Amino acid sequence: MATAALKIHLSRTQILELARQLSDEDKLELNRALAAEVRGIKLKRLLDDLKTDEVLQEDIDSEVETVRQENYEKRLQNENHC
């Protein structure tokens, strides 16, 4: 049996309101999925920059700090939910 995809247009406000209605577990799952998307976007942008520009130590430091902060927040989140 074939499944059909339903496409609807939602504003950011509507999406945020729907997200607020999710269970805590579903919010965590959504957060993980969005974080993975964001990492992919950032990686693509970084790779695109590497193709065209010289890498600056500041850019490397910024990316390292971003990843460290994300990892720190994940650890805190996991500790708070255990």
Summary of the structure (lengths in Angstrom):
residues: 82
radius of gyration: 17.5
end to end distance: 40.8
largest distance: 54.0
contacts: 139
relative contact order: 0.06
helix: 77%
strand: 0%
